[in-house]
Amino acid sequence: MKKHSTKSYLSKKVLSYFSFRIWLLGALIFTLSCSAQKANFSTSLFDGTTLNGWKTVKEENAKFWSVKDSVITGGDGVTKIPTNTYLHTTKSFGDFEFRALFRLTGDHSTGLINSGIQYRSIIKDNKIIGYQADIGKGYWGDIYDEHRRAKLLGGDLSTLKHILNEDGWNSYIVRCIGNKHVTYINGIKTAEYIEKDPNIPSKGVIGIQLHSGGNAKVEFKHITITEL
């Protein structure tokens, strides 16, 4: 009887041990799964119908922005853009990955045809101040510091020039983690910038620029952000 009792006791201990290991493994898988889901969660910044969640830096420039065919549109490609205008999110972001499809068109003979994606930017004294992933001939892929330090880094076009559709739809990715900024156009890495000044804000709004100068039109769609 003693032997049987000891054997039964040991069996229960072994079963309890393996049950605990299985529970622990399940808990670990669940935790990792939740973390992965959180890291990969993307949010749309555009509802496809309205400009809810967006506003212009200067109220009087709202006339340049609209939604047409589920696309955020700045300018019309016919009217000369008299002043730089910016449409920006009402929410701020720190570490993130931004994705969008964009198209910039216009008559280059009428003046500068240029746009850009503002990020980690602040609004002060009717100005948007911050980083810009540049868009347009002569500026593709540059990282610019709008209303602060000017051009920070030139874009690498060695590969991009072979696949860039200058008057058609292209994709942009802006990824910011800590002081590291990496940008991609059409999946091609165009710039990597390390911010060395700790006084530069690491959180701010996302924006779209329509540059003054020519008869320009810029369009954005499928705008998403993943907070990292």
N, C-alpha and C positions, 0 to 999 in steps of 0.2 A: 504494500500500500504506500509506503514511504517513497519508493522509487517512482511509482506511478504519479504520486502527488508532485514530486520534484520535476518530473518530465513535463507534467501539465503546466506547472508554474513557469518553466523555461520556455515552453511553447507560447504561452501568453506574453512573456517578456519580448520574445522575438517578434511576435505578431504586432505588439504595441510599438516596437522600435521601427519596423518597416511601415506601419501605418503613419507614424510621425514623419518619417522620411518622405512618404508619398504626399502627405499634407503640406510639408515644407516645400516640396518641389512644385506642387500646384499653386501655392501662394506666390512663389517666385515667378512662375510663368504668368500668373494674373497681373502681378506688379509690373513686369516687363511689358506685357501687352498693353496695359493702361498707359505706361510711359510712352510707348511707341505711338499709340493712338493720339496722345496729347501732342507729341512732337510733329506729327504729320497732319495735323488738323489745319486745313486751309479755309479761309473766310473770303467770300466775295466782297469787294469794295464797291461794287456797282450793281444795282438791282435790275439793270437793263431797260428801265423805263423812265426813271427820274434821277435828279441830282441830289437826292436825299443822302445826307452824310458828307456832302461836299459844299464848299462855298468859295467865292472869289476873294482874293486879298483885298481888292477895292470893289466896293459894292457896284459902282458905276460900270465896271467891266463885265458884269454878269451877262450883258447883252451879247458878248462874244461866244458864250458857251451854251450848248444845247444837247439834247439827246435825239438822235435821228437813227432810225432802223436799229435800235438796241446798241448804239455806239455813242460814246461821249465825243462830241465834236466841238472843236475850237476854231473859229473863223469859218469862211466859206470858200476860200480859194479865189474869190473874185474881188473882194474888198480889201484894200490896203490896211494892214494892221498898224495903227498909229502909236501903240504903246505896248510894252511888255505886259502880258496879263497871265495870271496864275489861278488855276482851280486847285483847291487842296482839300484834303480830308479834315473833318472836324475832330478826328481822333488822332492821337500821337502813338508812335511805335518806336521801340528800342532795337532789340535784336529781331531780325525778320528775314524772310525771303519773299520778295515782291515779284510777281509775274504779270505780264500783260502782252497783248498784241497791239501794234500801233502802225499807223500809216501817216506819213507827212507828204503833202503835195503842195504845189504852188508854182507860180511863174517866177523863175529866178531872175529874169530880166527886170522885175519890178522892185527887187530888193532882197534882203536876207530872208531865206526860208529856213527856219530853225525852231526847234522845240527841245524839250528835255523833261526828265523825271526828277522832281525834287524829292529829297528824303532826309530824314532827321533834320527837318527845317523848322524854324520858329518864325512866328509872325510878330513883327515889331515896327511901329511907326509906319504902318501901311506898306511894309516891305516883307518879302519872304527871304529869310536868311538861312542858307544851308547848302548841303551837297546837292549836286545835280548830275545825273547820268545823261550826257548830252546826246542830241539827235540832230542830224543834218549834215549836209555836204561840208567837208572841211573840219567837222567836229565829231564825227561818229565815234562813240565809245569813250570820249573824253570824260574825266571826272572834274567837274567845275565846282567852285565854292561861290555860289551866288550871293552878291552884295557883301562879300567878306574878303576872301583871299584870291579870287579869280581862279585861273586854271591850276589844278593840282597835278593832273596826270594826263598824258595823251593816250588815246585808245590804240591798241595794237590791231591794225587792219590787215596784217600779212596774210591771214587766212580768210577773214571776214569779207575782204574785197571780192572774193570769188563767188560768194553766195548772197551778198547783200542785195536786196531789191529796193533801190533808193526811192522809187515812186510807188511801191506796193507795200503789202503787209509784211511786217517782221515781228520777231518776238524779243522781249527784253526781260532779263532776270537781274535783280539787284539783291545781293545777299550781304547782310551786315551782322557780324557777330563780334561783340566787343569793339576793338579798334580796327578790325579788319573788314574791308569793303571789297567785294568781288562782283564784277558785272559781266554779263553775257548777252550777246546779240545773236539770235538764231542758234543758240546753243554753243556759240564760240566765245571763249573767254577773251574779253577785250581789255580789261583793266583789273589790277589788284592794288589796292591802296591801304597803307597802314597809317592811321592817324596817330601822330606823336605828341599832339598838344592836348593835355588832359582838361584844358579849359573849354574845349569845343563840346557843345551839347551832344550827348550820345542818344538822345531821344527827340523825336519831333514828328511833324506831319509829313504825309506823302502828298506830292503835288504834280501837276502837269503844267508846263510852260507853253505859251504861244508867244514867240518872239516878234517884236515889232520889225518893220522894214518892208516886207513884200506882201503880195496877195497870197497869203498862206492858209492852209487848212491842216489841222492835225486831228487824228481820230484814234480812240482807244477803246478796246473791248477785252472781255475775258480777264478782267482785273482782279487778281487774288493776292492775298497775303497770308503767309504762315508765320506765326510768331514763334520764335525759337527760344 
